[in-house]
Every structure is written in structure tokens, then in C-alpha cells.
Amino acid sequence: MYDSGKIIPGLIVFVLFITIPIWYNRGSAGAPPKIELPKDAKTCVLPAAEIRAKHMQLLNVWRDEVLRDGQRANIEIEGKQYPKSLMLTCMKCHTSKKQFCDPCHTYAAVKPYCWECHLAPVE
């Protein structure tokens, strides 16, 4: 009926073809990249696990406060003052975009828009 002899094998081949990435990787995303941490940095603005997970939210809040609301005052975290700035706070310690930013962003397949306005540090 309605060429079921061709449709069912065709559907099986289609499903197998679509699921090749799952079978090929066996459900693994691969090992996370090894990033080069700054040697002289003692502390970051937030704890390492939190900054890894929420750094873009933090940078977006800083951007909105500084550019849209005009709030340029430094923030204080655990008694230490930090300017609300990608270049003056983050890139002061993390000087290499190629060695620090790019491996994780490539692994996560995200394209940050930081460098549309900011100059990437000279390697």
C-alpha cells in the first residue's frame, strides 16, 4: 500500500543519517579546552566557577550601567575596587584573547560580540 516497501526503508535510512552525530560522538561533547590562566593574578572579580558560568551576564550588566545609565563608579567586591570595564578589569590579567578567550568560545560554539566595540589585545 502506497509503496510501503520503499517508504519504511527510506525512513530508517533517514533516521540513521540524522542521528550520525550522536552515534559518532557517543553522546560526548569532548574534553573541555585547557586554557592558560594568568600567572600573576591572585583573584578574579567572582569565584572561578561563577565567573566561568556568568561572565557574559556580568559584562552585559556593566555595559548597561556604564553606557546606558552613566554609572561609572567602581564596584566593590570583598573589599576590593574594580572598574566596570572589560579592558581595565578583565584584560588586565587575561592579556591574550587567543589563549584565554578563544578556546572556550570555540568549544562552546559562541561568537561573543565584545570585539565589535573593544580592541582585541595585541598578541
MODELLER restraints for C-alpha pairs under 7 A, 6 or more apart:
rsr = mdl.restraints
at = mdl.atoms
rsr.add(forms.Gaussian(group=physical.xy_distance, feature=features.Distance(at['CA:33:A'], at['CA:103:A']), mean=6.08, stdev=0.5))
rsr.add(forms.Gaussian(group=physical.xy_distance, feature=features.Distance(at['CA:33:A'], at['CA:104:A']), mean=6.27, stdev=0.5))
rsr.add(forms.Gaussian(group=physical.xy_distance, feature=features.Distance(at['CA:33:A'], at['CA:107:A']), mean=6.99, stdev=0.5))
rsr.add(forms.Gaussian(group=physical.xy_distance, feature=features.Distance(at['CA:35:A'], at['CA:99:A']), mean=6.53, stdev=0.5))
rsr.add(forms.Gaussian(group=physical.xy_distance, feature=features.Distance(at['CA:35:A'], at['CA:100:A']), mean=5.63, stdev=0.5))
rsr.add(forms.Gaussian(group=physical.xy_distance, feature=features.Distance(at['CA:35:A'], at['CA:103:A']), mean=6.89, stdev=0.5))
rsr.add(forms.Gaussian(group=physical.xy_distance, feature=features.Distance(at['CA:36:A'], at['CA:99:A']), mean=6.15, stdev=0.5))
rsr.add(forms.Gaussian(group=physical.xy_distance, feature=features.Distance(at['CA:36:A'], at['CA:100:A']), mean=5.89, stdev=0.5))
rsr.add(forms.Gaussian(group=physical.xy_distance, feature=features.Distance(at['CA:38:A'], at['CA:93:A']), mean=6.01, stdev=0.5))
rsr.add(forms.Gaussian(group=physical.xy_distance, feature=features.Distance(at['CA:38:A'], at['CA:94:A']), mean=6.02, stdev=0.5))
rsr.add(forms.Gaussian(group=physical.xy_distance, feature=features.Distance(at['CA:41:A'], at['CA:93:A']), mean=6.08, stdev=0.5))
rsr.add(forms.Gaussian(group=physical.xy_distance, feature=features.Distance(at['CA:45:A'], at['CA:77:A']), mean=6.92, stdev=0.5))
rsr.add(forms.Gaussian(group=physical.xy_distance, feature=features.Distance(at['CA:62:A'], at['CA:84:A']), mean=5.51, stdev=0.5))
rsr.add(forms.Gaussian(group=physical.xy_distance, feature=features.Distance(at['CA:65:A'], at['CA:71:A']), mean=5.32, stdev=0.5))
rsr.add(forms.Gaussian(group=physical.xy_distance, feature=features.Distance(at['CA:66:A'], at['CA:72:A']), mean=5.24, stdev=0.5))
rsr.add(forms.Gaussian(group=physical.xy_distance, feature=features.Distance(at['CA:72:A'], at['CA:84:A']), mean=6.95, stdev=0.5))
rsr.add(forms.Gaussian(group=physical.xy_distance, feature=features.Distance(at['CA:74:A'], at['CA:81:A']), mean=6.00, stdev=0.5))
rsr.add(forms.Gaussian(group=physical.xy_distance, feature=features.Distance(at['CA:74:A'], at['CA:82:A']), mean=5.37, stdev=0.5))
rsr.add(forms.Gaussian(group=physical.xy_distance, feature=features.Distance(at['CA:74:A'], at['CA:83:A']), mean=4.47, stdev=0.5))
rsr.add(forms.Gaussian(group=physical.xy_distance, feature=features.Distance(at['CA:74:A'], at['CA:84:A']), mean=6.07, stdev=0.5))
rsr.add(forms.Gaussian(group=physical.xy_distance, feature=features.Distance(at['CA:75:A'], at['CA:81:A']), mean=5.64, stdev=0.5))
rsr.add(forms.Gaussian(group=physical.xy_distance, feature=features.Distance(at['CA:75:A'], at['CA:82:A']), mean=5.31, stdev=0.5))
rsr.add(forms.Gaussian(group=physical.xy_distance, feature=features.Distance(at['CA:75:A'], at['CA:83:A']), mean=6.34, stdev=0.5))
rsr.add(forms.Gaussian(group=physical.xy_distance, feature=features.Distance(at['CA:75:A'], at['CA:84:A']), mean=6.90, stdev=0.5))
rsr.add(forms.Gaussian(group=physical.xy_distance, feature=features.Distance(at['CA:76:A'], at['CA:82:A']), mean=6.24, stdev=0.5))
rsr.add(forms.Gaussian(group=physical.xy_distance, feature=features.Distance(at['CA:82:A'], at['CA:89:A']), mean=6.48, stdev=0.5))
rsr.add(forms.Gaussian(group=physical.xy_distance, feature=features.Distance(at['CA:83:A'], at['CA:89:A']), mean=6.17, stdev=0.5))
rsr.add(forms.Gaussian(group=physical.xy_distance, feature=features.Distance(at['CA:94:A'], at['CA:100:A']), mean=6.63, stdev=0.5))
rsr.add(forms.Gaussian(group=physical.xy_distance, feature=features.Distance(at['CA:95:A'], at['CA:121:A']), mean=6.40, stdev=0.5))
rsr.add(forms.Gaussian(group=physical.xy_distance, feature=features.Distance(at['CA:96:A'], at['CA:121:A']), mean=6.43, stdev=0.5))
rsr.add(forms.Gaussian(group=physical.xy_distance, feature=features.Distance(at['CA:96:A'], at['CA:123:A']), mean=6.10, stdev=0.5))
rsr.add(forms.Gaussian(group=physical.xy_distance, feature=features.Distance(at['CA:97:A'], at['CA:120:A']), mean=6.77, stdev=0.5))
rsr.add(forms.Gaussian(group=physical.xy_distance, feature=features.Distance(at['CA:97:A'], at['CA:121:A']), mean=6.58, stdev=0.5))
rsr.add(forms.Gaussian(group=physical.xy_distance, feature=features.Distance(at['CA:105:A'], at['CA:111:A']), mean=6.66, stdev=0.5))
